[in-house]
C-alpha cells in the first residue's frame, strides 16, 4: 500500500487557495468540478513532491463543519481491496463503507479518523459478501 492524500473540507475556496498556494507555496496538481455532487476537488502538493498531496474539497452548498467534518480522511491505494478489508475485519475493525463496487472502502481509526482504501487500477470483480453489505455508521 502507499499513501495517496489527506482530504480537507474548505468553506471558501478562493481564500483557501490563497492560503495553500500563495502563502504556503503549494501547487495545484489537478482540479475536478463535480456538478452532479455539487462539489469541487483540488489536489495540491509542494513543488517537486507530488506524492504527498492535500485534497481540498469545496461543497457548493454551505454546510456547517462540525465535529471535525472539515478534516475528511487519509487515503491509501491497495493491491487487493477485498484482502485488505478481510484483514481489517480479522482485527476487529468495522468496515463502515464496504467495497461493494470492488474499488472503494472506508474504515475508521480508534480515534474516529476516516481511512479511505482505493483499489489500485481497475475495480475488482464485484463479489459477496461485499456486494450486499450495508454501510455502518459514518465515515
C-alpha positions as a printed NumPy array, in Angstrom:
array([[  0.   ,   0.   ,   0.   ],
       [  1.096,   3.591,  -0.447],
       [ -0.081,   6.956,   0.827],
       [ -2.25 ,   8.969,  -1.549],
       [ -3.58 ,  12.154,   0.057],
       [ -5.218,  13.875,   3.001],
       [ -8.61 ,  15.497,   2.371],
       [ -9.603,  18.779,   3.997],
       [-13.015,  20.41 ,   3.55 ],
       [-12.925,  24.151,   2.95 ],
       [-15.684,  26.757,   3.212],
       [-14.163,  29.461,   0.991],
       [-12.288,  28.075,  -1.996],
       [-10.695,  31.366,  -3.062],
       [ -9.459,  32.144,   0.437],
       [ -8.184,  28.586,   0.868],
       [ -6.257,  28.66 ,  -2.414],
       [ -4.662,  31.967,  -1.403],
       [ -3.509,  30.346,   1.829],
       [ -2.361,  26.95 ,   0.497],
       [ -0.858,  28.217,  -2.779],
       [  0.108,  31.864,  -2.392],
       [  1.114,  31.823,   1.278],
       [  2.163,  28.216,   1.916],
       [  3.606,  27.645,  -1.561],
       [  1.764,  24.501,  -2.648],
       [  0.979,  23.972,  -6.328],
       [ -2.296,  22.885,  -7.921],
       [ -1.836,  19.445,  -9.485],
       [ -5.394,  18.976, -10.749],
       [ -8.923,  20.285, -10.287],
       [-12.205,  18.402, -10.712],
       [-15.622,  20.028, -10.798],
       [-18.369,  17.574,  -9.846],
       [-21.681,  19.253, -10.81 ],
       [-23.77 ,  16.157, -10.011],
       [-22.431,  16.081,  -6.451],
       [-22.149,  19.887,  -6.212],
       [-18.541,  19.947,  -5.096],
       [-15.047,  20.79 ,  -6.343],
       [-11.85 ,  18.848,  -5.649],
       [ -8.44 ,  20.482,  -5.911],
       [ -5.288,  18.436,  -5.354],
       [ -2.205,  20.314,  -4.133],
       [  1.397,  19.385,  -3.376],
       [  4.664,  21.029,  -2.505],
       [  6.843,  21.771,  -5.562],
       [  8.707,  18.627,  -6.571],
       [  6.816,  16.391,  -4.122],
       [  3.627,  15.328,  -5.877],
       [  3.465,  12.107,  -3.838],
       [  2.325,  13.93 ,  -0.666],
       [ -0.943,  15.563,  -1.678],
       [ -3.635,  17.588,   0.028],
       [ -7.139,  17.35 ,  -1.421],
       [ -9.247,  20.451,  -0.857],
       [-12.951,  19.617,  -1.015],
       [-15.304,  22.533,  -1.522],
       [-19.043,  21.813,  -1.214],
       [-21.002,  24.302,  -3.298],
       [-23.884,  24.356,  -0.836],
       [-22.777,  25.711,   2.514],
       [-22.912,  23.344,   5.448],
       [-21.564,  23.565,   8.973],
       [-18.258,  21.771,   9.501],
       [-18.898,  20.483,  12.997],
       [-17.354,  17.533,  14.771],
       [-14.208,  17.511,  12.677],
       [-16.045,  17.354,   9.331],
       [-13.527,  19.817,   7.904],
       [-10.944,  17.044,   8.071],
       [-12.019,  14.353,   5.663],
       [ -9.852,  11.261,   5.517],
       [ -6.497,   9.64 ,   4.852],
       [ -6.4  ,   7.689,   1.591],
       [ -4.345,   4.638,   0.661],
       [ -4.123,   2.658,  -2.568],
       [ -4.098,  -1.114,  -2.04 ],
       [ -3.255,  -4.129,  -4.204],
       [ -6.434,  -6.06 ,  -3.307],
       [ -9.211,  -4.194,  -1.522],
       [-11.059,  -7.383,  -0.563],
       [ -7.994,  -8.919,   1.112],
       [ -7.265,  -5.7  ,   2.995],
       [-10.865,  -5.448,   4.231],
       [-10.804,  -9.117,   5.308],
       [ -7.575,  -8.495,   7.266],
       [ -9.079,  -5.414,   8.918],
       [-12.188,  -7.376,   9.93 ],
       [ -9.997, -10.083,  11.481],
       [ -8.51 ,  -7.325,  13.632],
       [-11.972,  -6.265,  14.771],
       [-12.228,  -3.221,  12.512],
       [-15.718,  -2.297,  11.288],
       [-15.926,  -1.713,   7.546],
       [-18.01 ,   1.496,   7.522],
       [-18.368,   1.606,   3.734],
       [-17.773,  -1.867,   2.259],
       [-16.106,  -2.228,  -1.162],
       [-19.385,  -3.099,  -2.896],
       [-18.004,  -1.675,  -6.141],
       [-14.683,  -3.543,  -5.906],
       [-12.929,  -0.197,  -5.725],
       [-13.528,   1.865,  -2.575],
       [-13.989,   1.22 ,   1.141],
       [-13.889,   3.301,   4.321],
       [-12.937,   2.362,   7.866],
       [-12.255,   4.445,  10.976],
       [ -9.306,   4.508,  13.317],
       [ -9.827,   4.082,  17.065],
       [ -9.908,   7.9  ,  17.242],
       [-12.58 ,   8.012,  14.509],
       [-10.288,   9.246,  11.725],
       [-11.703,   8.12 ,   8.383],
       [ -9.415,   5.993,   6.226],
       [-10.274,   5.569,   2.537],
       [ -9.   ,   2.47 ,   0.755],
       [ -8.867,   2.536,  -3.043],
       [ -8.154,  -0.405,  -5.31 ],
       [ -5.073,   0.128,  -7.469],
       [ -6.03 ,   0.128, -11.15 ],
       [ -9.424,  -1.105, -12.26 ],
       [-12.069,  -2.178,  -9.747],
       [-12.055,  -5.846,  -8.788],
       [-14.943,  -8.04 ,  -9.886],
       [-17.933,  -7.377,  -7.633],
       [-18.486, -10.261,  -5.235],
       [-20.105, -11.305,  -1.998],
       [-20.137, -10.774,   0.882],
       [-19.101,  -7.239,  -0.037],
       [-21.729,  -6.576,  -2.714],
       [-24.659,  -6.792,  -0.284],
       [-23.028,  -5.378,   2.875],
       [-24.673,  -2.2  ,   4.168],
       [-22.89 ,   0.928,   5.301],
       [-22.326,   1.073,   9.047],
       [-22.164,   4.427,  10.807],
       [-20.42 ,   7.402,   9.246],
       [-17.111,   7.633,   7.513]])
